[in-house]
């Protein structure tokens, strides 16, 4: 769903100024047009950014959707369109129960159709969903390595490589499903201050950037239900679907900001051509 015109121009300018200041202080991967890569968990360093995440209308809707208070898990700030293929957030941070997570994407400026706008596959949250064991059933070599990882026989580097390959295989099954069900991308026309909320199983991504000089300044916040379990991508990929409800959740301290509870991590992350850089907080 879309909540149009949720934020004022003044609020958005204040938010963008904070993000721009951090970009000026870090290697944020700027391209030839000066547009940087994503920044993750920036609200951990700059808690005023939670002014957007704690908007009463967002929290009211999520409370209804989850049947309990929402808790903020993370944020990603964007300078430009991601051009990501269709994907589902839940495989990266699995919520248990599966419906108890949502993404809230906020346009910090008017989004041009040429800037690589957000898209989603309508109705995809009701498509058949594949757990990891269903995926590896079609990939014997991956199934063998997955079993070795489950037995603790892979190094951390080997396991990380396997997780990445399992993610690719999972995405291939999603792409085939999209083709079979004729899922057509929907690109909502979004203006500065609009907020879009999506279900944890809704497939979405970034359209091609037809004009790479155009920015697409935006932020996405991810929320969980207050009693839901947060599992990692490693847990999702290495365990069968019927095992997920019984796994121990990620344990993180929680803090509050203007009525919003959020998970506290002692870092934020920037991305560039050199890769991911984790910035510990003092």
C-alpha positions in Angstrom: 0.0 0.0 0.0 1.0 3.6 -0.4 0.7 6.5 2.1 1.0 9.5 -0.1 2.5 12.8 1.0 3.3 11.5 4.4 6.3 13.8 5.0 6.8 17.6 4.5 9.5 19.1 2.3 11.2 20.5 5.4 11.4 17.0 7.0 12.8 15.5 3.9 15.4 18.2 3.4 16.6 17.8 7.0 16.9 14.0 6.4 18.8 14.4 3.1 21.2 16.9 4.7 22.2 14.4 7.4 22.8 11.6 4.8 24.8 14.0 2.6 27.0 15.0 5.5 27.8 11.3 6.2 28.5 10.7 2.6 30.9 13.6 2.6 32.8 12.0 5.5 33.0 8.5 4.1 33.9 6.5 1.0 30.3 5.9 -0.2 31.2 4.6 -3.6 30.3 7.7 -5.8 30.0 7.1 -9.5 30.9 9.4 -12.4 27.9 11.5 -11.6 28.7 11.8 -7.9 25.9 9.4 -6.9 26.9 7.1 -4.1 26.1 3.5 -3.2 23.8 2.4 -0.4 24.4 3.1 3.3 23.1 0.6 5.8 22.0 1.1 9.5 22.8 4.8 9.3 20.2 5.6 12.0 22.4 3.8 14.5 24.9 6.7 14.2 22.3 9.4 13.4 19.2 8.6 15.5 17.4 11.8 14.2 16.8 9.8 11.0 14.3 7.8 12.9 11.9 10.8 12.6 10.7 9.1 9.4 10.7 5.6 10.7 8.6 6.6 13.8 5.8 8.4 11.9 2.5 7.5 13.7 0.7 6.5 10.5 3.4 4.0 9.6 3.4 2.5 13.1 -0.4 2.4 13.3 -0.6 0.4 10.0 2.2 -2.0 11.0 0.6 -2.6 14.4 -2.6 -3.6 12.6 -0.7 -5.7 10.1 1.4 -7.6 12.7 -1.2 -7.7 15.4 1.4 -6.3 17.8 3.8 -3.4 18.0 6.4 -3.1 15.3 10.2 -3.1 16.0 12.6 -1.5 13.5 15.4 -3.9 12.4 17.3 -1.9 9.9 17.6 0.8 7.3 19.2 1.3 3.9 19.7 4.8 2.3 20.0 5.1 -1.5 21.4 7.8 -3.7 20.4 6.1 -6.9 18.3 3.2 -8.3 19.6 -0.2 -7.4 18.6 -2.0 -10.7 18.1 -5.1 -8.5 16.3 -8.1 -10.0 13.0 -9.1 -8.3 13.8 -10.5 -4.8 12.1 -11.2 -1.5 13.4 -9.6 1.7 12.5 -12.5 3.9 15.3 -14.8 2.7 17.9 -12.3 3.9 16.4 -11.9 7.4 13.7 -14.5 7.9 10.8 -13.5 10.2 9.1 -16.2 12.2 6.1 -16.2 11.8 6.7 -15.5 8.1 4.1 -12.6 7.8 5.6 -10.6 10.7 8.0 -8.4 8.7 7.4 -5.5 6.3 9.5 -3.0 4.3 8.7 0.7 4.3 10.2 2.5 1.4 10.1 6.4 1.4 10.8 8.6 -1.5 13.0 11.5 -0.5 12.5 13.2 -3.9 10.2 12.9 -6.9 11.1 9.7 -8.7 11.6 10.0 -12.5 10.6 7.0 -14.6 14.2 7.2 -16.0 15.9 7.0 -12.6 15.3 3.3 -12.0 12.1 3.4 -10.0 11.0 0.8 -7.5 8.9 -2.0 -8.9 6.9 -4.9 -7.4 5.3 -8.1 -8.7 1.6 -7.8 -7.9 0.2 -10.7 -5.9 3.6 -12.3 -5.5 3.3 -12.5 -1.7 0.7 -15.2 -2.4 2.8 -17.3 -4.8 4.2 -20.6 -3.7 7.2 -20.0 -1.5 10.4 -22.1 -1.6 12.4 -22.9 1.5 16.0 -23.9 1.1 15.4 -27.6 1.1 13.0 -27.2 -1.8 15.7 -25.3 -3.7 18.5 -27.7 -3.3 16.3 -30.6 -4.4 17.1 -29.4 -8.0 20.8 -28.9 -7.4 22.5 -32.1 -6.1 26.0 -30.5 -5.8 24.5 -27.7 -3.7 22.6 -30.2 -1.6 25.8 -32.1 -0.8 27.7 -29.0 0.2 24.7 -27.7 2.2 24.7 -31.0 4.1 28.4 -30.7 4.8 27.8 -27.1 6.1 25.1 -28.4 8.4 27.6 -31.0 9.8 30.1 -28.2 10.4 32.5 -29.6 7.8 33.0 -26.3 5.8 35.3 -23.4 6.7 33.6 -20.0 7.3 34.8 -18.9 3.8 33.4 -22.0 2.1 30.2 -21.6 4.0 29.8 -17.9 3.0 30.4 -18.9 -0.7 27.8 -21.6 -0.4 25.2 -19.2 1.1 25.8 -16.8 -1.8 25.3 -19.6 -4.3 22.2 -20.8 -2.6 20.8 -17.3 -2.8 21.4 -17.3 -6.6 19.7 -20.7 -6.9 16.8 -19.4 -4.9 16.5 -16.3 -7.2 16.5 -18.5 -10.3 13.5 -20.4 -8.9 11.7 -17.1 -8.3 12.5 -15.9 -11.8 11.0 -19.2 -13.3 7.9 -18.7 -11.1 7.5 -15.2 -12.3 7.7 -16.4 -15.9 5.1 -19.2 -15.2 2.7 -16.9 -13.4 3.2 -14.0 -15.8 4.1 -11.6 -13.0 4.3 -8.2 -14.5 6.3 -5.4 -12.8 4.2 -2.6 -11.3 6.0 0.8 -11.0 4.1 3.1 -8.7 4.5 6.8 -9.6 6.0 8.1 -6.4 6.5 11.7 -5.2 8.7 13.2 -2.5 7.2 12.2 0.9 5.3 9.2 -0.3 5.8 5.9 1.7 5.2 2.4 0.3 4.7 -0.6 2.6 5.2 -4.1 1.4 4.6 -7.6 2.8 7.7 -9.7 3.7 7.1 -12.1 0.8 6.3 -9.5 -1.9 8.8 -9.7 -4.7 10.2 -6.3 -5.6 13.3 -4.7 -7.1 14.7 -1.7 -9.0 14.0 -0.9 -12.7 16.8 -0.1 -15.2 18.3 3.4 -14.9 17.6 4.8 -18.3 19.4 8.1 -17.3 22.3 7.3 -15.0 22.7 11.0 -14.1 19.4 11.0 -12.3 19.4 10.3 -8.6 16.7 8.3 -6.7 17.2 9.4 -3.2 15.2 7.2 -0.9 15.3 5.1 2.3 13.8 1.7 3.2 13.2 0.6 6.8 12.5 -3.0 7.8 10.3 -3.8 10.7 9.4 -7.0 12.6 6.6 -7.8 15.0 7.7 -7.3 18.6 7.5 -11.0 19.5 8.6 -12.3 16.1 11.9 -14.1 15.7 14.6 -12.7 13.5 16.7 -15.3 11.7 19.7 -14.8 9.4 20.1 -15.7 5.8 22.6 -18.4 6.9 19.9 -20.0 9.1 17.3 -19.7 6.3 19.6 -21.3 3.7 21.0 -24.1 5.8 17.8 -25.3 7.4 14.7 -27.0 6.1 11.4 -25.1 6.1 10.0 -27.1 9.0 13.1 -26.4 11.1 12.9 -22.6 10.9 10.2 -22.1 13.6 12.4 -23.9 16.1 15.7 -22.1 15.5 17.0 -19.6 18.1 16.6 -16.0 17.0 19.2 -13.3 16.6 19.6 -11.7 20.0 20.0 -7.9 19.9 19.5 -5.2 22.5 16.6 -2.8 21.9 16.2 1.0 22.3 13.4 3.4 21.9 12.9 6.6 19.9 9.7 8.7 20.1 7.5 5.6 20.7 9.4 3.4 18.2 11.4 0.4 19.5 14.4 -0.5 17.4 17.1 -3.1 17.4 20.5 -1.6 18.5 23.6 -2.5 16.4 26.9 -0.8 17.2 27.8 0.0 13.6 26.7 1.4 10.2 27.8 0.1 6.8 28.9 1.9 3.6 29.4 0.2 0.2 31.8 1.1 -2.6 33.8 -0.6 -5.4 36.1 -1.8 -2.7 33.3 -3.7 -1.0 31.5 -3.4 2.2 33.0 -1.3 5.1 31.7 -1.7 8.6 32.0 1.5 10.7 32.0 0.7 14.4 30.3 3.2 16.7 32.1 4.6 19.8 
